[in-house]
Amino acid sequence: MFPDIIKNSAVLAPLAGVTDPVYRRVCRRLGADAVVTEMVSADGLHYKSENTAKLMEFDESERPVGVQFFGSDPERLANAARFACERVKPDFIDLNAGCPVAKVVKNGAGSALLKDAALFGKIVEAMSQAVAIPVTVKIRSGWNMYEWVDVEFARIAQDSGAAAVTLHPRSQTMMFTGHSFWERIAAVKEAVSIPVIGNGDVTNAADAMKMFAETGCDAVMIGRGSLGNPWIFAEIKAAQRGEAFIPPSSQERKTLIIDQIRAFREAYGEQRACGDMKKRVAWHLKGLPGAGAARAEVFASSSSLKIEEIVDRFFGS
Ligand SMILES: Cc1cc2nc3c(=O)[nH]c(=O)nc-3n(C[C@H](O)[C@H](O)[C@H](O)COP(=O)(O)O)c2cc1C
């Protein structure tokens, strides 16, 4: 079943602070085949944090949806997977073994897991055995540049029960600099029989088609390339069907942004809608003529209604 969900699909990447349920619904509607929650702390759940538990929530319309966990303790991660299945019933569980940020790796989680093969295997095994749904693993290519451990860790993931592996082929030390090494995706694809999801630097449909062709990956995962351009998923779907993609009109852009502002207000209240939508509107305006002044106005706004007004004016009627 899982290979069928994933084959040839375009998946929205987990982006902490960005891929909340409202944004995930936008991407699903525009063609993303699957979505993953932002990373959820297994330790946070262990300490019964309700704010942490909230991050697992999703709308039925988002399915297929995965809940992603980070942590370093096999038992806590297995318990987290079990808890997610009881509380929100996701379609799959994902383990974060790629996050490079200091506050995560200093606790031995995220890409720090790539330093301890035995522990990594134990975690994947514990999570896979804890739940009846597929468990997938998202890794980077290694801790240090050119000291790649992706093939080794993808094999361990497979042998420990993982249903698929996602690879973002950068090292922890690279953070988000330089470029991703797509040839590593091809190497992992050759080394394992479970589906491989390629990730990193896909910014348009041509990139996605190139990643499929060059690496043989089963699916592509897109994060930053969707920011301000969630139509990237529709564009990829059109390319896969061999059809020309008609970019959204100004009115379609305007409607999508305003709908998102309203959905944010409804879901999270005025304060978060106003704060959060500033960066999101800025992503949408990037590169358009006159964007600089409009962006400055958006950032100076004190209400989400004011942001709506600026967007409405910017795109005209
Ligand atoms: C703001 C931000 C937040 C991220 N949060 C997560 C996360 O919660 N879990 C995760 O596995 N990766 C996270 N990532 C990494 C992305 O999922 C993805 O692997 C990376 O951005 C490369 O893909 P892209 O070039 O398509 O963006 C994050 C990246 C960014 C930029």
The ligand as a MOL file (V3000), in Angstrom:
LIG
                    3D

  0  0  0     0  0            999 V3000
M  V30 BEGIN CTAB
M  V30 COUNTS 31 33 0 0 0
M  V30 BEGIN ATOM
M  V30 1 C 12.1000 26.6770 7.7020 0
M  V30 2 C 12.4140 25.2290 7.5420 0
M  V30 3 C 11.8720 24.3200 8.4370 0
M  V30 4 C 12.1370 22.9530 8.3030 0
M  V30 5 N 11.5600 22.0740 9.1740 0
M  V30 6 C 11.7450 20.7330 8.9990 0
M  V30 7 C 11.0650 19.7810 9.8220 0
M  V30 8 O 10.2870 20.1180 10.7150 0
M  V30 9 N 11.3210 18.4640 9.5930 0
M  V30 10 C 12.1750 18.0400 8.6020 0
M  V30 11 O 12.3580 16.8300 8.4230 0
M  V30 12 N 12.7920 18.9220 7.8080 0
M  V30 13 C 12.5900 20.2360 7.9680 0
M  V30 14 N 13.1830 21.1180 7.1080 0
M  V30 15 C 13.9420 20.5910 5.9510 0
M  V30 16 C 13.0060 20.4070 4.7450 0
M  V30 17 O 11.9820 19.4580 5.0050 0
M  V30 18 C 13.7850 19.9620 3.4960 0
M  V30 19 O 14.4230 18.7360 3.7800 0
M  V30 20 C 14.8220 20.9820 3.0700 0
M  V30 21 O 14.3180 22.2950 3.1320 0
M  V30 22 C 15.3120 20.6870 1.6380 0
M  V30 23 O 14.2350 20.6860 0.7410 0
M  V30 24 P 13.8410 21.9820 -0.1530 0
M  V30 25 O 15.0940 22.3820 -0.9070 0
M  V30 26 O 12.7420 21.4820 -1.0630 0
M  V30 27 O 13.4030 23.0570 0.7730 0
M  V30 28 C 12.9660 22.4880 7.2450 0
M  V30 29 C 13.5190 23.4170 6.3590 0
M  V30 30 C 13.2490 24.7680 6.4900 0
M  V30 31 C 13.8390 25.7240 5.4970 0
M  V30 END ATOM
M  V30 BEGIN BOND
M  V30 1 1 1 2
M  V30 2 1 2 3
M  V30 3 2 2 30
M  V30 4 2 3 4
M  V30 5 1 4 5
M  V30 6 1 4 28
M  V30 7 2 5 6
M  V30 8 1 6 7
M  V30 9 1 6 13
M  V30 10 2 7 8
M  V30 11 1 7 9
M  V30 12 1 9 10
M  V30 13 2 10 11
M  V30 14 1 10 12
M  V30 15 2 12 13
M  V30 16 1 13 14
M  V30 17 1 14 15
M  V30 18 1 14 28
M  V30 19 1 15 16
M  V30 20 1 16 17
M  V30 21 1 16 18
M  V30 22 1 18 19
M  V30 23 1 18 20
M  V30 24 1 20 21
M  V30 25 1 20 22
M  V30 26 1 22 23
M  V30 27 1 23 24
M  V30 28 2 24 25
M  V30 29 1 24 26
M  V30 30 1 24 27
M  V30 31 2 28 29
M  V30 32 1 29 30
M  V30 33 1 30 31
M  V30 END BOND
M  V30 END CTAB
M  END
